[in-house]
Amino acid sequence: MKPYLTLLPVISFLFLQSCNQTAAPPNVVFILVDDLGWKDLGCYGSSFYETPNIDVLARRGVRFTNAYAASPVCSPTRAALMTGKHPARVGITDWIPGSTPGDRKLRGPEDLHQLPLDEYTLAEAFRDQGYTTFFAGKWHLGGEGFFPEDQGFDINKGGHDKGSPPGGYYAPYKNPKLADGPDGEYLTNRLTDEAMHFVDTTSEQPFFLMLSFYTVHTPIQASNRHIEYYEAKRHDLPEDGALQQEPEHEGVTTVNQVNADYASMVAAMDENVGRLLDKLETLGLADNTFIVFTSDNGGLSTLPPNRIAGPTSVRPLRAGKGWCYEGGIRVPLIVAGPGIPSQEKTNNTAVVSMDLYPTLLDAAGLPPKPEQHRDGLSLTPLFQGKSLDREALYWHYPHYHGSAWTPGAAIRAGDWKLVEFYHYEKTELYHLAEDIGEQQDLAEQFPERVKELKQQLKEMQRETGAKMPLENEF
């Protein structure tokens, strides 16, 4: 071999290092929507809701079809996003402060009501590398002393202990971390205004921006700007947009998207995502900004029969928020940015909330924190046409929930999924590639597969320190 050929790898490495040293560090914009269902976007198949701005974002990047929230409820997933750890490992397995009924068969385990300060959060990882960090919207990971500004964010606009907006979606907000705007100001617009102002004043240095919308969480309050359009659109649906529901265990599931108020909230969220993306374009930052768009759990479609109907439908998925069926845990995920393939690419790999911590460190060229994000895998190989080395994903929700869910857990390994109900002392088995709606329970046909997955689930619970529900004492 000619001597100079042996130097090519070294020359290439030094060239790339030189480029990395001279290029401006990339910015990161993380958009988290509360309770947004897997089918609540046009690019994920909704024909009633319209999301043109997010659909454009999906065409710019990669749209994941098998992306999962770490939990079927909000606080555990938010803890997983911030830490890169499974909620059971963090010690937050229910929404904060949760509900522990004393008149049911089981009692959910005690868990934390705040994200521990000794966790090295995603925001701290960016801040410690010279990034300015900004948070706007829903936090729901602890009260005073555990707010975003205590967990790595330089600026906090609206993040506090509550999981829903205490004053609703119109000012006055009754939010201790967000000054009231003029009466009638819409919260989704206001949070985006705060994010845009931050970008305007910070565009000369790298930033990590997390826009965590309170929408589309209850209370369902229509966006005045969009409601008239969706009321008319609903009346154009078959049967004048009549609600359709089906039973689900002790609950009832909405199976069609007809709620105009909810649709208007989705539209307002999409409009504001577009505003923020336009701001990045105007400032010349779009080509050097990584964008993540996702949800903290599935859409609210299943509730007890004595409650108002769930405002959305995620069919063909089963159930919704609060459930370990696909409807409660499968969520939209779009990743776009420099070096990420575009042109309407989709990826079918099963990925989960914890993966976003190491992925964003990778994307920004920052050092990994393997002892911190120990349950997450960087998605970078997927953007290069490779695969992830992961055996299984699992969900641990040992609590009762207002959606009619009872304590249980689930595991997905390949296309097989097992759901275990502790309350009913029952185990179900599904093959998702052939049955995405989890309608054909195969547990009796494949007892060895059930045994194998139950053992794998128990091992994952043991390794993450998952706490189990106990028998209630009457």
VEXMILUM-326750 format. One record per residue (C-alpha): residue in one letter; x, y, z. Coordinates in steps of 0.001 Angstrom, whole numbers, plus 524288, in hexadecimal, padded with zeros to 5 digits. Layout:
REM VEXMILUM-326750
@rest:a, u:X, v:Y, w:Z
...
//
This chain:
REM VEXMILUM-326750
@rest:m, u:80000, v:80000, w:80000
@rest:k, u:804CE, v:80D93, w:7FCC6
@rest:p, u:808F0, v:814AD, w:8093E
@rest:y, u:80023, v:82070, w:80707
@rest:l, u:7F41F, v:8179B, w:80642
@rest:t, u:7F63A, v:81340, w:81444
@rest:l, u:7F555, v:8218D, w:8185A
@rest:l, u:7E7FA, v:823E8, w:81239
@rest:p, u:7DFFB, v:81FD1, w:81E40
@rest:v, u:7E84C, v:828C3, w:826C8
@rest:i, u:7E723, v:83410, w:81D28
@rest:s, u:7D861, v:83217, w:81C51
@rest:f, u:7D729, v:831AC, w:82B1E
@rest:l, u:7DF19, v:83E28, w:82CBF
@rest:f, u:7D71B, v:844E1, w:82238
@rest:l, u:7CA5B, v:84147, w:82900
@rest:q, u:7CFB5, v:84590, w:8360C
@rest:s, u:7D395, v:85298, w:83023
@rest:c, u:7C5E0, v:8543A, w:82A67
@rest:n, u:7BF9D, v:850DA, w:8376B
@rest:q, u:7C814, v:85AD5, w:83E66
@rest:t, u:7C4A1, v:865D9, w:83510
@rest:a, u:7B628, v:862D9, w:8330B
@rest:a, u:7AC82, v:8697D, w:83C0E
@rest:p, u:7A6E9, v:86026, w:8463B
@rest:p, u:7992A, v:85BF5, w:8424D
@rest:n, u:78D4C, v:860DA, w:84998
@rest:v, u:782E4, v:857A5, w:84EDF
@rest:v, u:77437, v:859EC, w:84F1F
@rest:f, u:76C7E, v:84F8C, w:85670
@rest:i, u:75DAF, v:85095, w:854B7
@rest:l, u:755D0, v:84835, w:85E1D
@rest:v, u:74703, v:847C3, w:85CE3
@rest:d, u:73EC6, v:842F8, w:8683A
@rest:d, u:73589, v:8377F, w:86587
@rest:l, u:73721, v:83844, w:856C0
@rest:g, u:732A3, v:82B5E, w:85102
@rest:w, u:739AA, v:82328, w:846CE
@rest:k, u:72F53, v:8265C, w:83CA9
@rest:d, u:72D10, v:834A6, w:8403E
@rest:l, u:73541, v:839FA, w:834E9
@rest:g, u:732DE, v:83A59, w:8265B
@rest:c, u:73FE6, v:833BB, w:823AB
@rest:y, u:73BCD, v:8288E, w:82CB4
@rest:g, u:72ECF, v:82662, w:825F2
@rest:s, u:724E0, v:82FD8, w:82B9B
@rest:s, u:71B0A, v:834FE, w:821D8
@rest:f, u:71365, v:83D5C, w:82B93
@rest:y, u:71EA9, v:8448C, w:8321F
@rest:e, u:72722, v:84CB2, w:82912
@rest:t, u:7357B, v:84EE6, w:82C43
@rest:p, u:73C19, v:854B4, w:82031
@rest:n, u:747E8, v:85A2B, w:8275F
@rest:i, u:74B33, v:84D96, w:82E72
@rest:d, u:748F2, v:84607, w:821DD
@rest:v, u:75357, v:84E96, w:81B67
@rest:l, u:75C87, v:84BEF, w:826C7
@rest:a, u:75A55, v:83D57, w:824D6
@rest:r, u:75E1E, v:83E9F, w:81687
@rest:r, u:76A8B, v:845B4, w:81AA3
@rest:g, u:76EEF, v:83B14, w:823DE
@rest:v, u:76BD9, v:82D4A, w:82858
@rest:r, u:75E63, v:82920, w:82CFA
@rest:f, u:75E70, v:81D85, w:8363E
@rest:t, u:752CC, v:8145A, w:8354C
@rest:n, u:75645, v:80BE6, w:84116
@rest:a, u:75A2E, v:81667, w:84AC8
@rest:y, u:75600, v:8148D, w:858DD
@rest:a, u:7547D, v:81CD2, w:864F3
@rest:a, u:75B5B, v:8173A, w:870CE
@rest:s, u:74E50, v:816D3, w:877F5
@rest:p, u:73FDC, v:81800, w:874D9
@rest:v, u:73F26, v:8240E, w:87DA3
@rest:c, u:74685, v:830D6, w:87DF4
@rest:s, u:74FBE, v:8327A, w:88991
@rest:p, u:756ED, v:8257A, w:887DA
@rest:t, u:75956, v:82838, w:87972
@rest:r, u:75E0E, v:835FB, w:87C72
@rest:a, u:7676A, v:83067, w:88686
@rest:a, u:76C4E, v:826B4, w:87C5C
@rest:l, u:76E88, v:8317F, w:87262
@rest:m, u:77629, v:8399A, w:87C20
@rest:t, u:77E7F, v:82E5E, w:88136
@rest:g, u:77FBE, v:82417, w:87699
@rest:k, u:77B4F, v:81A1F, w:880B2
@rest:h, u:76F6E, v:81161, w:88184
@rest:p, u:76508, v:81759, w:88A7B
@rest:a, u:76612, v:80BAC, w:893AB
@rest:r, u:7749B, v:80E48, w:8953F
@rest:v, u:77225, v:81CAC, w:89829
@rest:g, u:7676D, v:8193D, w:8A1E0
@rest:i, u:75C59, v:820A6, w:89B33
@rest:t, u:7524C, v:8172C, w:895D4
@rest:d, u:745C0, v:81F07, w:896E9
@rest:w, u:74173, v:82CCB, w:893B5
@rest:i, u:744C3, v:835D0, w:89EFB
@rest:p, u:73F0D, v:834BB, w:8A942
@rest:g, u:73702, v:82982, w:8A3D4
@rest:s, u:72B3A, v:822DF, w:8A9AD
@rest:t, u:72AEE, v:81745, w:8B2ED
@rest:p, u:71CEE, v:8128B, w:8B4D3
@rest:g, u:71AC8, v:80B43, w:8C178
@rest:d, u:70F1C, v:80381, w:8BCCB
@rest:r, u:7154F, v:7FBBC, w:8B1B7
@rest:k, u:71B80, v:7EE49, w:8B1C3
@rest:l, u:72974, v:7F391, w:8B109
@rest:r, u:730EE, v:7FF37, w:8B623
@rest:g, u:73AD4, v:805C8, w:8AD51
@rest:p, u:748AC, v:80704, w:8B2B6
@rest:e, u:74DB8, v:8139E, w:8B88B
@rest:d, u:755B2, v:81B65, w:8AED3
@rest:l, u:75CA6, v:82873, w:8AE4E
@rest:h, u:75572, v:8354E, w:8AC96
@rest:q, u:7610D, v:83C7F, w:8A6DC
@rest:l, u:76C7B, v:839F6, w:89DD6
@rest:p, u:7785B, v:837D2, w:8A6A0
@rest:l, u:78253, v:842C2, w:8A5E4
@rest:d, u:78D7C, v:83917, w:8A504
@rest:e, u:788DF, v:834D3, w:89779
@rest:y, u:79162, v:83B39, w:88D09
@rest:t, u:786D6, v:8403E, w:8841B
@rest:l, u:78746, v:84230, w:87576
@rest:a, u:7869F, v:850D2, w:877D5
@rest:e, u:7925E, v:85040, w:880F4
@rest:a, u:799F5, v:8488B, w:876D8
@rest:f, u:797E7, v:85378, w:86CED
@rest:r, u:7999D, v:85EAD, w:8768B
@rest:d, u:7A697, v:85940, w:87B40
@rest:q, u:7AB7F, v:8593D, w:86D3D
@rest:g, u:7A8E5, v:867C8, w:86B80
@rest:y, u:79ADE, v:86775, w:866AF
@rest:t, u:790AB, v:8710A, w:86B66
@rest:t, u:78504, v:868F9, w:86FDC
@rest:f, u:776C8, v:86D0D, w:86F4B
@rest:f, u:76A26, v:86698, w:873AD
@rest:a, u:75C22, v:86AAC, w:87109
@rest:g, u:74F9E, v:863B5, w:874A5
@rest:k, u:74C1D, v:8579E, w:87C63
@rest:w, u:75632, v:85201, w:885DC
@rest:h, u:74EC6, v:84949, w:88F98
@rest:l, u:75B2C, v:843C9, w:895C9
@rest:g, u:75A91, v:849DA, w:8A335
@rest:g, u:75797, v:8563E, w:8AAAB
@rest:e, u:75FCB, v:860EE, w:8B0BE
@rest:g, u:76E2C, v:85D44, w:8B05A
@rest:f, u:76BF0, v:853B7, w:8A52E
@rest:f, u:76792, v:85D02, w:89A73
@rest:p, u:76E3D, v:85DAF, w:88D0A
@rest:e, u:777AC, v:86815, w:891E0
@rest:d, u:77C26, v:85E63, w:89C50
@rest:q, u:77E76, v:853CF, w:89218
@rest:g, u:78733, v:85A60, w:88818
@rest:f, u:77ECA, v:8648E, w:88159
@rest:d, u:7838C, v:8729D, w:88191
@rest:i, u:775F6, v:877DD, w:87E9B
@rest:n, u:768AD, v:87273, w:88271
@rest:k, u:75BEF, v:877B3, w:87D0F
@rest:g, u:75035, v:870B3, w:88284
@rest:g, u:75618, v:8641C, w:887E2
@rest:h, u:75149, v:8607F, w:89588
@rest:d, u:74B76, v:8551F, w:89CF1
@rest:k, u:73E0A, v:85456, w:8968D
@rest:g, u:73B0C, v:84B2D, w:88B57
@rest:s, u:73040, v:85346, w:88538
@rest:p, u:72F4E, v:8620D, w:883D2
@rest:p, u:7293A, v:86686, w:890C3
@rest:g, u:72225, v:871FD, w:88A80
@rest:g, u:71F0F, v:86B09, w:87DD1
@rest:y, u:723D9, v:86F03, w:87066
@rest:y, u:71FC9, v:87D4C, w:870D2
@rest:a, u:725C1, v:887FC, w:87930
@rest:p, u:725C5, v:889EE, w:88496
@rest:y, u:72D8D, v:87D48, w:885BC
@rest:k, u:72F1D, v:87C39, w:8948D
@rest:n, u:73CC8, v:8772E, w:891DB
@rest:p, u:74734, v:87B02, w:89BDB
@rest:k, u:751C7, v:87A0A, w:89177
@rest:l, u:74B14, v:88196, w:8869C
@rest:a, u:746A7, v:88FB0, w:8875F
@rest:d, u:738D9, v:891C4, w:88277
@rest:g, u:73709, v:89760, w:87506
@rest:p, u:72B1E, v:89F40, w:870E1
@rest:d, u:71DF2, v:898EB, w:87353
@rest:g, u:71ADD, v:88F77, w:86881
@rest:e, u:72902, v:88C61, w:86510
@rest:y, u:72A3E, v:87DFB, w:8615F
@rest:l, u:73453, v:87639, w:8690F
@rest:t, u:7398C, v:86E9D, w:85D61
@rest:n, u:73C43, v:87B6F, w:85640
@rest:r, u:74269, v:8818A, w:8623D
@rest:l, u:74BF3, v:87672, w:864B8
@rest:t, u:7503E, v:87709, w:85686
@rest:d, u:751EC, v:885C8, w:8579E
@rest:e, u:75AFF, v:88382, w:86328
@rest:a, u:762D0, v:8797B, w:85B76
@rest:m, u:763E4, v:88276, w:84FAE
@rest:h, u:7685D, v:88DB7, w:85831
@rest:f, u:772C5, v:884EF, w:85E08
@rest:v, u:777AC, v:88119, w:85078
@rest:d, u:777D5, v:88F74, w:84C64
@rest:t, u:78068, v:89324, w:857DE
@rest:t, u:78923, v:88714, w:85807
@rest:s, u:78BE6, v:88474, w:849C3
@rest:e, u:79A3A, v:8882D, w:84B0E
@rest:q, u:79D4A, v:87C6E, w:853BD
@rest:p, u:79902, v:86E2E, w:8539B
@rest:f, u:78C77, v:86B31, w:85AB8
@rest:f, u:78465, v:85FD3, w:85F94
@rest:l, u:7760C, v:86396, w:85F14
@rest:m, u:76B32, v:85B15, w:86473
@rest:l, u:75D67, v:85F43, w:860E5
@rest:s, u:7549D, v:8567E, w:868F8
@rest:f, u:746AB, v:859F4, w:86530
@rest:y, u:73BF1, v:85814, w:86F51
@rest:t, u:732D9, v:85534, w:86401
@rest:v, u:72C14, v:84BF5, w:860D4
@rest:h, u:72A47, v:8482B, w:86F18
@rest:t, u:71D48, v:84A9B, w:87596
@rest:p, u:71627, v:8539E, w:87780
@rest:i, u:71235, v:852D2, w:8693E
@rest:q, u:7107E, v:86136, w:865ED
@rest:a, u:70F29, v:864E1, w:857BB
@rest:s, u:71825, v:86E47, w:850D9
@rest:n, u:70F2F, v:87971, w:84CD2
@rest:r, u:7173E, v:87B56, w:84096
@rest:h, u:7146D, v:86D9C, w:83B78
@rest:i, u:707D1, v:868C2, w:8419D
@rest:e, u:6FE3A, v:86D9F, w:8374A
@rest:y, u:70577, v:86668, w:82C7E
@rest:y, u:7055E, v:8597D, w:833E1
@rest:e, u:6F73B, v:85A87, w:83819
@rest:a, u:6F397, v:85BC4, w:829BC
@rest:k, u:6FCC3, v:85095, w:82630
@rest:r, u:6F6B9, v:847D3, w:83085
@rest:h, u:6E916, v:84A05, w:82AF9
@rest:d, u:6EE1E, v:84570, w:81DC6
@rest:l, u:6F1E3, v:83843, w:8238A
@rest:p, u:6E900, v:82C50, w:8224A
@rest:e, u:6DD3C, v:82CFB, w:82B68
@rest:d, u:6E05E, v:83B39, w:82E2B
@rest:g, u:6EC97, v:83747, w:83596
@rest:a, u:6E5A8, v:82EA1, w:83F75
@rest:l, u:6EE8A, v:8291F, w:84A0E
@rest:q, u:6F183, v:81A92, w:84969
@rest:q, u:6F67D, v:812B1, w:85502
@rest:e, u:6F9C3, v:804AB, w:85887
@rest:p, u:6FBC2, v:7FDF5, w:865C9
@rest:e, u:7096B, v:7FBAB, w:86B2A
@rest:h, u:709FC, v:7F3AD, w:877B6
@rest:e, u:7038C, v:7FCA2, w:881C9
@rest:g, u:70475, v:8085F, w:878BC
@rest:v, u:6FF74, v:80D96, w:86BCD
@rest:t, u:707EF, v:8117C, w:86031
@rest:t, u:7051D, v:81C16, w:85634
@rest:v, u:7074B, v:8163E, w:848AD
@rest:n, u:70588, v:821E8, w:83F90
@rest:q, u:70B7A, v:82F84, w:83F07
@rest:v, u:70008, v:838FB, w:83FAB
@rest:n, u:702E9, v:84261, w:84AE4
@rest:a, u:703D1, v:84FF9, w:844D4
@rest:d, u:70903, v:85650, w:85150
@rest:y, u:7142D, v:84C95, w:851E8
@rest:a, u:716CA, v:84E21, w:8435F
@rest:s, u:717F0, v:85CE2, w:84525
@rest:m, u:721F4, v:85AC8, w:84FFC
@rest:v, u:729E8, v:851F9, w:8470F
@rest:a, u:72907, v:85C57, w:83C65
@rest:a, u:72DB9, v:86709, w:84597
@rest:m, u:7391A, v:85E94, w:849C4
@rest:d, u:73CB6, v:85BDF, w:83B9A
@rest:e, u:73BAA, v:86A40, w:83824
@rest:n, u:744EC, v:86DC2, w:8431E
@rest:v, u:74EA9, v:8634A, w:83F56
@rest:g, u:74E95, v:869CE, w:831FB
@rest:r, u:750FB, v:8771F, w:83806
@rest:l, u:75CCF, v:87227, w:83F69
@rest:l, u:76256, v:86B54, w:83373
@rest:d, u:7605C, v:877C5, w:82B75
@rest:k, u:767DC, v:87F58, w:835CA
@rest:l, u:7735C, v:87614, w:8346D
@rest:e, u:772E6, v:877E2, w:825AE
@rest:t, u:77234, v:886A4, w:826A2
@rest:l, u:77E14, v:88715, w:82F87
@rest:g, u:785CA, v:87DCF, w:826CF
@rest:l, u:7863F, v:8735C, w:83159
@rest:a, u:77DF7, v:868AA, w:82B3C
@rest:d, u:7891F, v:8619B, w:8245E
@rest:n, u:790C2, v:86078, w:83103
@rest:t, u:785D9, v:85C9D, w:83A49
@rest:f, u:781A3, v:84EFE, w:83E58
@rest:i, u:77319, v:84DCE, w:840BE
@rest:v, u:76C11, v:84330, w:84851
@rest:f, u:75D42, v:84298, w:84885
@rest:t, u:7563F, v:83881, w:850E6
@rest:s, u:74BF3, v:835E4, w:85B57
@rest:d, u:74CBA, v:83177, w:86980
@rest:n, u:74264, v:826BB, w:8682B
@rest:g, u:73740, v:8223C, w:85FA1
@rest:g, u:72ADD, v:829CC, w:85CD0
@rest:l, u:71FCE, v:82A84, w:866B2
@rest:s, u:715DA, v:82170, w:86089
@rest:t, u:711DC, v:8181C, w:86B7E
@rest:l, u:70A92, v:81BEC, w:877D6
@rest:p, u:700B4, v:815C2, w:88136
@rest:p, u:6F2CE, v:815B6, w:87BE7
@rest:n, u:6EE58, v:81FA7, w:885FE
@rest:r, u:6F827, v:829CA, w:88107
@rest:i, u:6F757, v:832C4, w:87556
@rest:a, u:6FBFB, v:82C04, w:868E0
@rest:g, u:70A6E, v:82BA3, w:865AE
@rest:p, u:70CFB, v:83745, w:85CA0
@rest:t, u:714DF, v:83002, w:85255
@rest:s, u:7166F, v:822CC, w:84BCE
@rest:v, u:72318, v:81BD5, w:84899
@rest:r, u:71D32, v:8107B, w:84118
@rest:p, u:721B5, v:806FF, w:83C0E
@rest:l, u:72941, v:806B5, w:848F0
@rest:r, u:7226C, v:80149, w:854E9
@rest:a, u:71E73, v:809C0, w:86094
@rest:g, u:725D3, v:81651, w:86376
@rest:k, u:72C8D, v:81E69, w:86DE1
@rest:g, u:72E7B, v:816EB, w:87A81
@rest:w, u:72ECB, v:8098C, w:873EA
@rest:c, u:73A23, v:800B9, w:87046
@rest:y, u:73317, v:7FCED, w:863DF
@rest:e, u:738CF, v:803A1, w:857E8
@rest:g, u:72F62, v:80F0B, w:85893
@rest:g, u:734EC, v:81351, w:8659F
@rest:i, u:74357, v:8125A, w:8626E
@rest:r, u:7459F, v:81396, w:853C5
@rest:v, u:747CE, v:821E5, w:8503B
@rest:p, u:74C0A, v:82AA8, w:8450F
@rest:l, u:75AA5, v:82D22, w:843F4
@rest:i, u:76118, v:835A6, w:839A9
@rest:v, u:76F94, v:838DC, w:8397E
@rest:a, u:77550, v:842A4, w:82FEE
@rest:g, u:78213, v:849F2, w:82ED3
@rest:p, u:78F51, v:84A9D, w:82857
@rest:g, u:793C6, v:83D72, w:82330
@rest:i, u:786BB, v:836BE, w:8259A
@rest:p, u:78090, v:830B9, w:81964
@rest:s, u:774B4, v:837A6, w:813E1
@rest:q, u:76B1D, v:83625, w:808A6
@rest:e, u:75FEF, v:82FD1, w:8100E
@rest:k, u:7681E, v:82503, w:8160F
@rest:t, u:761F4, v:81C66, w:8204F
@rest:n, u:76853, v:8130A, w:829C6
@rest:n, u:76165, v:80735, w:82F77
@rest:t, u:76B11, v:80423, w:83A5F
@rest:a, u:76554, v:80365, w:84811
@rest:v, u:76B08, v:80EED, w:84F94
@rest:v, u:767A6, v:81527, w:85C9B
@rest:s, u:76870, v:821F3, w:8643C
@rest:m, u:77552, v:81EA2, w:86AF4
@rest:d, u:77C0A, v:81DFC, w:85DAB
@rest:l, u:77AE2, v:82CA0, w:85B83
@rest:y, u:784E9, v:8304B, w:86609
@rest:p, u:79080, v:82946, w:85FB2
@rest:t, u:78B60, v:82C73, w:85210
@rest:l, u:78BBD, v:83B0D, w:8545E
@rest:l, u:7992D, v:83A7C, w:85AA2
@rest:d, u:79DB7, v:83313, w:84E8D
@rest:a, u:79750, v:83CBD, w:8455E
@rest:a, u:79DE3, v:84848, w:84C05
@rest:g, u:7AB24, v:84190, w:84C8D
@rest:l, u:7AB08, v:84185, w:85B72
@rest:p, u:7B103, v:836AF, w:863AA
@rest:p, u:7A7D8, v:82B91, w:86777
@rest:k, u:7A3E3, v:82932, w:87598
@rest:p, u:7A215, v:81A62, w:875BB
@rest:e, u:7A09F, v:81969, w:88472
@rest:q, u:79580, v:82331, w:883AE
@rest:h, u:78DE5, v:81FA5, w:87761
@rest:r, u:78FBA, v:81133, w:87A15
@rest:d, u:78273, v:80CF8, w:874D0
@rest:g, u:7833F, v:814CB, w:86837
@rest:l, u:789DD, v:811E0, w:85B49
@rest:s, u:78E5D, v:81C51, w:851CC
@rest:l, u:7861E, v:81C1D, w:8457D
@rest:t, u:7919B, v:820DC, w:83D4B
@rest:p, u:793D8, v:81362, w:83708
@rest:l, u:785F4, v:813C2, w:831D1
@rest:f, u:788CD, v:82067, w:82AA0
@rest:q, u:79425, v:8194F, w:8242F
@rest:g, u:78C10, v:80DC5, w:81F84
@rest:k, u:79076, v:804D0, w:82A91
@rest:s, u:788EF, v:7FE12, w:83577
@rest:l, u:7883F, v:7FEC6, w:84449
@rest:d, u:78D09, v:7F3E8, w:84D19
@rest:r, u:78186, v:7F294, w:8565B
@rest:e, u:77A50, v:7E66B, w:85AC1
@rest:a, u:76DF4, v:7EC37, w:86069
@rest:l, u:76692, v:7F7FF, w:8659E
@rest:y, u:75E1A, v:7F773, w:871AA
@rest:w, u:75406, v:7FFB8, w:878BE
@rest:h, u:7511A, v:7FF3E, w:88733
@rest:y, u:7448E, v:80597, w:88BDB
@rest:p, u:740E9, v:7FF4A, w:898E3
@rest:h, u:73679, v:8095B, w:89C32
@rest:y, u:72802, v:80B71, w:899ED
@rest:h, u:72508, v:8169F, w:890A9
@rest:g, u:71932, v:81EF9, w:88DA6
@rest:s, u:718C3, v:81927, w:87FF9
@rest:a, u:713BC, v:80C4B, w:885EC
@rest:w, u:7212D, v:805E9, w:8851F
@rest:t, u:7248A, v:7FCAC, w:8903B
@rest:p, u:7326F, v:7F980, w:894DD
@rest:g, u:73AB9, v:7F253, w:88B06
@rest:a, u:7465A, v:7F235, w:881E9
@rest:a, u:74A23, v:7EEE6, w:873F3
@rest:i, u:755DB, v:7EAB9, w:86BF2
@rest:r, u:758AA, v:7EB43, w:85D60
@rest:a, u:7632A, v:7E272, w:85787
@rest:g, u:763B6, v:7E2F8, w:848CE
@rest:d, u:755A8, v:7E25C, w:84419
@rest:w, u:750F2, v:7DB1B, w:85028
@rest:k, u:74A5A, v:7E284, w:85B22
@rest:l, u:745F3, v:7DD78, w:86847
@rest:v, u:73CC1, v:7E513, w:87138
@rest:e, u:73B6A, v:7E0E4, w:87F5C
@rest:f, u:72FD2, v:7E522, w:887AF
@rest:y, u:7327E, v:7E37B, w:89633
@rest:h, u:724B5, v:7E766, w:89A12
@rest:y, u:71E64, v:7DD1A, w:89151
@rest:e, u:7297E, v:7D33C, w:89322
@rest:k, u:729D5, v:7D1D0, w:8846F
@rest:t, u:73434, v:7D208, w:879D0
@rest:e, u:731CC, v:7D51F, w:86B7D
@rest:l, u:73A8E, v:7D2FE, w:85FA2
@rest:y, u:73A1D, v:7D9FE, w:85287
@rest:h, u:741D5, v:7DA06, w:845D5
@rest:l, u:74248, v:7E852, w:84207
@rest:a, u:746C6, v:7E68D, w:83401
@rest:e, u:73A2D, v:7DF3C, w:83120
@rest:d, u:7317E, v:7E549, w:83B87
@rest:i, u:734D0, v:7F377, w:83E71
@rest:g, u:7279C, v:7F506, w:8451B
@rest:e, u:72A78, v:7EA2C, w:84F04
@rest:q, u:71DA5, v:7E334, w:84C51
@rest:q, u:72253, v:7D508, w:84B7B
@rest:d, u:72777, v:7D011, w:85870
@rest:l, u:73104, v:7C513, w:8551E
@rest:a, u:734C9, v:7C16E, w:86316
@rest:e, u:72E53, v:7B406, w:862B2
@rest:q, u:7341D, v:7B0D1, w:85571
@rest:f, u:74212, v:7B459, w:85922
@rest:p, u:74415, v:7B0D2, w:8678B
@rest:e, u:752D7, v:7AFB7, w:865FE
@rest:r, u:75387, v:7BD70, w:86044
@rest:v, u:74B7D, v:7C263, w:86BC3
@rest:k, u:754A2, v:7BBBD, w:8755B
@rest:e, u:76095, v:7C14F, w:86E92
@rest:l, u:75B6E, v:7CF49, w:86E20
@rest:k, u:75685, v:7CEEA, w:87C2B
@rest:q, u:763F6, v:7CABD, w:880A3
@rest:q, u:76A48, v:7D579, w:87899
@rest:l, u:760C1, v:7DF66, w:87E27
@rest:k, u:763B8, v:7DB30, w:88C17
@rest:e, u:7723E, v:7DC34, w:8898A
@rest:m, u:770E6, v:7E9FF, w:88431
@rest:q, u:76888, v:7EDD0, w:88FE0
@rest:r, u:7729E, v:7E819, w:8991E
@rest:e, u:77DFA, v:7EEDA, w:8925A
@rest:t, u:77764, v:7FC3C, w:8929D
@rest:g, u:772AC, v:7FAE3, w:8A0A4
@rest:a, u:76445, v:7FB4F, w:89D00
@rest:k, u:75AFC, v:7FB84, w:8A88D
@rest:m, u:74F14, v:7F2C4, w:8A7F4
@rest:p, u:74123, v:7F532, w:8ACA3
@rest:l, u:73CCD, v:7EF22, w:8B963
@rest:e, u:7300C, v:7E92D, w:8BE07
@rest:n, u:72721, v:7F348, w:8C436
@rest:e, u:7237A, v:7F0AA, w:8D250
@rest:f, u:71508, v:7F2BF, w:8D4AA
//
